[in-house]
Amino acid sequence: MATDYDAPRKQEEESPADSLEALQASRSGNAQTAVIDVDENDTAEGIDLPGADLSNEELTVIVVPEQSDEFTCSSCFLVRHRSQVAREKDGLKYCRDCEG
């Protein structure tokens, strides 16, 4: 059976919850509260506040030096594989993302 896609479609029944006004009316009547999921392991000691004194903290990140097949883009300063070199000018290398 052929279907005429240009013909206006008829909906079976439009429920009152489908209209924008009905949704807004149902939401305005109820006060919404935010629920915060607090993990038992989360404590005030695990939260870093802006301006907090972190002088007694120890750095736990291992820094790996640039490898022989990598370069640092002179525009975005990201370490990229040498296959990502798009242009080299005055000894400076630029990646494909910055030159694209």
SULPE-V677033 format. One record per helix or strand. SS is the DSSP state (h for helix, s for strand). FROM is the first residue (numbers start at 1). TO is the last residue. If there is no record, write none. Layout:
BEGIN
[[SS/FROM/TO] [SS/FROM/TO]]
END
This chain:
BEGIN
[[h/16/18] [h/20/29] [h/44/46] [s/70/72] [s/79/81] [h/82/84] [s/85/89] [s/92/95] [h/96/99]]
END
